[in-house]
Amino acid sequence: MEKRVVLITGGSSGIGKAIGEYLHNKQFIVYSTSRNPEKNKDSIFPLVSLDVRNTESIQKAIQYIVEKEQRLDILINNAGVGITGPIEEIPQHEIINNFQTNLFGPIEVIKAVLPTMRNQNKGLIINITSIAGYMGLPYRGIYSASKGALELVTEALRMETKQFGVQITNVAPGDFATNIAAGRYHAPVIEGSAYQKVYSKVLKTMNDHVDSGGNPQQMAKAIYQIIETEKPKIHYKVGAFMQKFSIILKRVLPDKMYEKMLMNHYKL
């Protein structure tokens, strides 16, 4: 059987790296991307320079892989960035950067790979979203919005691309023990701000959740199982039981009751 070619955006660390190493060991041909691949010389799979905020770099990276392998079977849209803060106090340019990285970038990568997959009459696109994208979380509202938007874009794209043999799915992880908190934009806790006391407490809670999160290998195994599934579902959730259960609660509880539950959780 011909080895399948996989492209993972943002694969130099965290979940992306775990997925790449797992698939490499399963005999896939893995390419991953990084804005600074020269800083990750210990990678066991090739790292290609790509910035999802730059359309030219996306086109160049996809062209390089397709010319080298003559095909591209699987795209895993993993590159993303966190952001926290009171929405009132987050600078506009940071909000725009978050949407460029978490939503507009993945869309541009999808647009770049679709011609190849359409010509093959076959392909799989997996968008890594977030359980946070299913609900508006306090002090994570921008992150929730960018990831939630990608979930909806995926739903639409699935219907548009089925005729070409391309399958698209979402995988929403909960908290995993990665370095995402280090790369996340934190709006500063401003001395004297109306949000100072509460935001500083919530920020610590969020970082503690990431530090005590699950092993990224769990995500890697879930991605492999999806790849091996003949007809993937539209949505997958991977994470702790209560994080996944919170999505079900949002569907069944009255809005204000669910809001109160979240506020109690964050001690607001």
Backbone hydrogen bonds, N-H to C=O, Kabsch-Sander energy under -0.5 kcal/mol:
donor,donor_aa,acceptor,acceptor_aa,energy
6,V,4,R,-0.5
6,V,29,I,-3.1
7,L,74,I,-2.7
8,I,31,Y,-2.5
9,T,7,L,-0.5
9,T,76,I,-2.2
11,G,33,T,-1.8
16,G,13,S,-0.6
17,K,13,S,-1.4
18,A,14,G,-2.1
19,I,15,I,-2.5
20,G,16,G,-2.4
21,E,17,K,-2.6
22,Y,18,A,-2.0
23,L,19,I,-2.6
24,H,20,G,-2.4
25,N,21,E,-2.1
26,K,22,Y,-0.7
27,Q,24,H,-1.5
28,F,23,L,-2.3
29,I,4,R,-2.7
30,V,28,F,-0.9
31,Y,6,V,-2.7
32,S,46,P,-2.5
33,T,8,I,-1.7
34,S,48,V,-1.9
39,K,36,N,-1.9
40,N,37,P,-1.9
43,S,40,N,-1.3
48,V,32,S,-3.5
48,V,46,P,-0.5
50,L,34,S,-1.7
52,V,50,L,-0.5
54,N,51,D,-2.6
55,T,53,R,-0.5
58,I,54,N,-1.7
59,Q,55,T,-2.5
60,K,56,E,-2.2
61,A,57,S,-2.0
62,I,58,I,-2.4
63,Q,59,Q,-2.4
64,Y,60,K,-2.0
65,I,61,A,-2.0
66,V,62,I,-2.6
67,E,63,Q,-2.4
68,K,64,Y,-1.7
69,E,65,I,-2.7
70,Q,66,V,-2.6
73,D,5,V,-1.3
74,I,5,V,-2.2
75,L,124,L,-2.6
76,I,7,L,-3.2
77,N,75,L,-0.6
77,N,126,I,-2.5
78,N,76,I,-1.5
84,T,185,Y,-2.7
85,G,139,Y,-2.0
89,E,86,P,-1.9
90,I,86,P,-0.9
90,I,87,I,-0.7
94,E,91,P,-0.9
95,I,91,P,-1.6
96,I,92,Q,-2.5
97,N,93,H,-2.0
98,N,94,E,-1.9
99,F,95,I,-2.0
100,Q,96,I,-2.4
101,T,97,N,-2.0
102,N,98,N,-2.9
103,L,99,F,-1.9
104,F,99,F,-2.6
105,G,100,Q,-2.0
107,I,103,L,-1.9
108,E,104,F,-2.1
109,V,105,G,-2.3
110,I,106,P,-2.3
111,K,107,I,-2.5
112,A,108,E,-1.6
113,V,109,V,-1.6
114,L,110,I,-2.0
117,M,113,V,-2.1
118,R,114,L,-3.0
119,N,115,P,-2.0
120,Q,116,T,-1.7
121,N,117,M,-1.0
122,K,117,M,-2.0
123,G,165,G,-1.1
124,L,73,D,-2.1
125,I,167,Q,-2.9
126,I,75,L,-3.1
127,N,125,I,-0.5
127,N,169,T,-2.8
128,I,77,N,-2.5
128,I,126,I,-0.6
129,T,127,N,-0.8
129,T,171,V,-2.3
131,I,173,P,-2.4
133,G,130,S,-1.6
134,Y,131,I,-1.8
135,M,132,A,-1.1
137,L,135,M,-0.9
140,R,137,L,-2.0
144,S,140,R,-2.9
145,A,141,G,-2.3
146,S,142,I,-2.3
147,K,143,Y,-2.4
148,G,144,S,-2.5
149,A,145,A,-2.1
150,L,146,S,-1.4
151,E,147,K,-1.6
152,L,148,G,-1.7
153,V,149,A,-2.5
154,T,150,L,-2.1
155,E,151,E,-1.6
156,A,152,L,-1.9
157,L,153,V,-2.8
158,R,154,T,-2.4
159,M,155,E,-1.0
160,E,156,A,-1.6
161,T,157,L,-2.2
162,K,158,R,-1.1
164,F,161,T,-1.8
165,G,162,K,-1.9
166,V,161,T,-1.5
167,Q,123,G,-2.8
169,T,125,I,-2.3
170,N,234,I,-2.2
171,V,127,N,-2.7
172,A,236,Y,-3.2
174,G,238,V,-2.2
177,A,214,G,-2.8
178,T,176,F,-1.7
182,A,179,N,-0.7
183,G,179,N,-1.2
184,R,180,I,-0.9
185,Y,82,G,-2.3
186,H,184,R,-0.7
187,A,84,T,-2.2
187,A,185,Y,-0.6
190,I,188,P,-0.9
193,S,190,I,-2.3
196,Q,193,S,-1.0
199,Y,195,Y,-2.9
200,S,196,Q,-1.9
201,K,197,K,-1.3
202,V,198,V,-2.5
203,L,199,Y,-2.8
204,K,200,S,-1.5
205,T,201,K,-1.9
206,M,202,V,-2.5
207,N,203,L,-2.2
208,D,204,K,-2.2
209,H,205,T,-2.0
210,V,206,M,-1.7
211,D,207,N,-2.5
212,S,208,D,-1.8
213,G,210,V,-1.7
214,G,175,D,-2.0
218,Q,215,N,-2.3
219,M,215,N,-0.5
219,M,216,P,-0.5
220,A,216,P,-2.0
221,K,217,Q,-2.5
222,A,218,Q,-1.8
223,I,219,M,-2.6
224,Y,220,A,-2.1
225,Q,221,K,-2.2
226,I,222,A,-1.9
227,I,223,I,-2.4
228,E,224,Y,-1.9
229,T,226,I,-1.4
236,Y,170,N,-1.1
238,V,172,A,-2.3
244,K,240,A,-2.1
245,F,241,F,-2.8
246,S,242,M,-1.5
247,I,243,Q,-0.5
247,I,244,K,-1.0
248,I,244,K,-0.9
249,L,245,F,-2.5
250,K,246,S,-1.7
251,R,247,I,-1.2
252,V,248,I,-1.6
253,L,249,L,-2.9
258,Y,254,P,-2.3
259,E,255,D,-2.6
260,K,256,K,-2.2
261,M,257,M,-1.9
262,L,258,Y,-2.3
263,M,259,E,-2.5
264,N,260,K,-2.3
265,H,261,M,-2.1
266,Y,262,L,-2.3
267,K,264,N,-0.8
268,L,263,M,-3.2
